[in-house]
Each structure stands twice: as C-alpha cells, then as structure tokens.
Amino acid sequence: MKSFSICKRLLQYPVSILMSLTHSKKCHKQIVDSGGLVYLQKLVEMEINGAKKLQETISHGKLWGVFARR
C-alpha cells in the first residue's frame, strides 16, 4: 500500500506540468492531438490529484472548439 501512495505522488508531477501548459492554445492543441485525453482518463481512474480538473479543462476547450467563430 505504501508503494502505491508513492506512485500516486509521482504521478502528480506530470499533471501539474500539463496544467501549467493548458493556458497556451498551441500546447493545448498538442496535448489533445497527442492523445493526452486517454492518458488523463487513466489518471482520473487512479484518482490522481488534479487529473480530473485537468481533464475537464482540456475537454471543455475541445468542446468549445467545435463552434465556429465569426
């Protein structure tokens, strides 16, 4: 059980790095194009802190990208 908690702590670092990159449109698109949403879904299932919020942030931006701008 102790090793699992250490693993969860180590997985928080990529989540925090990706969270800082989502503010850039270019990085946001690269995360989506590279399949980051599938990886984030796995992190959400593992209950990694911040993964759910990051997934919602990226998914929200993807949803609004469907609508055309004038």
KOLKE-12178 format. One line per field, with one value per residue (C-alpha): x, y, z; residue number from 1; residue in one letter. Coordinates in steps of 0.001 Angstrom, whole numbers, plus 500000, padded with zeros to 6 digits. Example, Ala and Ser with C-alpha at 12.3 -4.5 7.8 and 13.67 -1.06 7.14 Angstrom:
// KOLKE-12178
east: c(512300, 513670);
north: c(495500, 498940);
up: c(507800, 507140);
seq: c(1, 2);
type: c(A, S);
***
This chain:
// KOLKE-12178
east: c(500000, 502878, 504377, 501018, 500877, 504416, 503407, 500370, 502596, 504985, 502115, 501044, 504077, 503076, 499556, 500826, 503140, 500327, 498034, 500528, 500720, 496971, 496833, 498638, 496416, 499267, 500211, 496542, 496095, 499258, 498062, 494770, 496386, 498944, 496266, 496636, 492936, 493302, 496244, 494316, 491353, 493660, 494963, 491391, 490570, 493623, 492317, 495420, 495034, 494332, 493798, 490035, 490263, 492866, 490693, 487704, 489809, 491069, 487690, 485953, 488294, 487780, 484020, 484095, 486407, 483530, 481616, 482647, 483873, 482768);
north: c(500000, 502370, 501917, 502797, 506089, 506918, 506125, 508418, 511233, 510787, 510943, 514334, 515991, 515376, 516566, 519836, 520373, 519762, 522038, 524873, 524248, 524252, 528053, 528164, 527396, 525768, 523474, 522759, 521523, 519433, 517719, 516813, 515727, 513519, 511506, 513128, 512674, 508874, 509144, 511589, 509209, 506561, 509067, 510024, 506344, 506064, 509108, 511240, 514729, 517340, 514877, 515297, 519086, 518922, 516551, 518865, 521852, 520147, 518618, 521968, 523658, 520865, 521258, 524996, 524443, 522755, 526025, 528284, 531791, 534776);
up: c(500000, 500758, 497286, 495694, 497607, 496454, 492879, 493177, 494418, 491498, 489012, 490349, 488759, 485103, 485927, 487379, 484398, 481917, 483909, 483522, 479761, 479099, 479159, 475821, 472815, 470925, 473820, 474482, 470901, 471078, 474256, 472595, 469300, 471017, 472819, 476206, 476987, 477029, 479427, 481603, 481773, 483241, 485798, 486752, 487282, 489554, 491477, 490993, 492470, 489813, 486960, 486886, 486790, 484028, 482016, 482399, 481350, 478209, 477341, 477837, 475402, 472905, 473161, 472501, 469538, 467693, 467373, 464507, 465259, 463231);
seq: c(1, 2, 3, 4, 5, 6, 7, 8, 9, 10, 11, 12, 13, 14, 15, 16, 17, 18, 19, 20, 21, 22, 23, 24, 25, 26, 27, 28, 29, 30, 31, 32, 33, 34, 35, 36, 37, 38, 39, 40, 41, 42, 43, 44, 45, 46, 47, 48, 49, 50, 51, 52, 53, 54, 55, 56, 57, 58, 59, 60, 61, 62, 63, 64, 65, 66, 67, 68, 69, 70);
type: c(M, K, S, F, S, I, C, K, R, L, L, Q, Y, P, V, S, I, L, M, S, L, T, H, S, K, K, C, H, K, Q, I, V, D, S, G, G, L, V, Y, L, Q, K, L, V, E, M, E, I, N, G, A, K, K, L, Q, E, T, I, S, H, G, K, L, W, G, V, F, A, R, R);
***
